């Protein structure tokens, strides 16, 4: 893994930003000037430290949680997501995001089949979720959709009793997208590891075009001045074991989506939420609930709690 292995997302992200600012090639893009490095790759050694805590970036725990649950919902409709990020309407057509990850995961039942593949053969090299499709190349040529998937694939490997994930992206906005992408993908990694009853392994993020838009250059430079030594001290999430029955695992995801929907629609989802136990899905729902004024909802993850503290500063 060499020098591109990091213990938490703050270290990895600062490396990304530093590389782009220091060595990135300036060039035009269809939506503005960028600085870009190509062929970027880095590995996170600990996937329980994947919510960015850099106070200059001020990542939103509410949006991070909502986007992750949206992926798990299997829909391309943006009704849920615009409650947390109204600007997402700019990437949709008639209320649907063409490149939505959740809809593409649901296509061909990829998530369930991936788990079945790894159950049958833990040594498999074929457990892969595909987002980019052959037809997307034609859409890229015609420019007939606002949203094509930036992620090409997620490959899951069980090695030495741990589930590792390699995410491969064609394009990644280091300021806007990278922190949220890593958070969502490692949440999915944790869910699948729990379903398979294996340990959490490493996460590798590899990108064809890793870039920063000109409007974010100054903020990115300022983020490099923030010391990270104290950010993650005593802020590592504890692992909460889930039921190992796959049927229960699937129903918990649906329960989490139901609870989020109740909060979003002005109801109380605490009854559904409590049935999730004290694991990651509970915390994701709590983050969403706070968007709608339910600040009393407990968040067990110290990293996510720190994220809310940063957002208030």
C-alpha positions, 0 to 999 in steps of 0.5 A: 500500500506504500505511502498512500495508506491512511488511518482516517478520512481526514488524512486521506482527504488532505492528501488529495487536496494537497496533491491537486493544489501542489501538482494539479494541471489547470484545464477547462471543463464543461462547468468551469476551470479545474485543477486535476490529477489523474490516476489517483489511488489511496487506501483507508486502513480503518473504515470506522473513521470515514466521516470527514471532520475538517472544520473548514469543509464542514461536512453535513452529517444530515446530508451524508446520512440521507444520501447513504439511505437514498442509495439503499432505497434503490430509487432514482427519484429525488423526492427524498434527497431534495428535502436535504439538498434542494439544489439536487433538482438541478441534476434531475429530469422530471424528478428522476436522476438518470445516473442515481446509484441506488437505482443502478444497484437495484437493477439486476438485484445486484446487492443481494446477488453480490452477497449470495456470490460471497456466501457461496465463494468467499474467495471470489473475485467476481463480487462487483456492483456496476454503475457505469453501463455501455449505453452511458457512453452514447449518452455522454456523446449525445449529452442528453442527460444531466447526470451520468454516474461518476462511479464505475464500480464497487468491488468487494473482496474477502481476504483473511476474514475481512471484507475489503472494498475497491471503489473505481470512479471515472471522475471525482470532485475532491471538495464536493463529492469525495468526502460524501462518496467515501462515507456512503461507500464505506457504510455500504461496506460495513452493512455487507460485512455484517451480513456476511459475518466477516470483519471490516477490511480496508477501503481503496478509492481510485479515480481517473480524474480527481479534481477541484473546481476553481471556486473551491481552490481558496477554501481547499488551501485553507483546509490544509492549514487545519491540524488533524491530530485531535480530530479522531482521537477517541472518535472511532466508532464502536462496532455494533453486531447485527443479526446475521440472518439475511432476511432480518438484515434486509428488513432492517434496511427497509425499517430504516427507510420507513423511519426516515420517511416518517420524520421527513413527512412530519411524523415520528419514526422513533418506534421503527428506529428503536427496532434497529438497535444501536448500530449504524442504521440507527445513527443514519436515521438519527442524523436525518431526524435532526434535519426535521427538528428531532434534536433529541435523537441519540447518535451513538457514533462519536465521529458523527456527533463531532460532525454536528459540533463542527457544523454548528461552529 
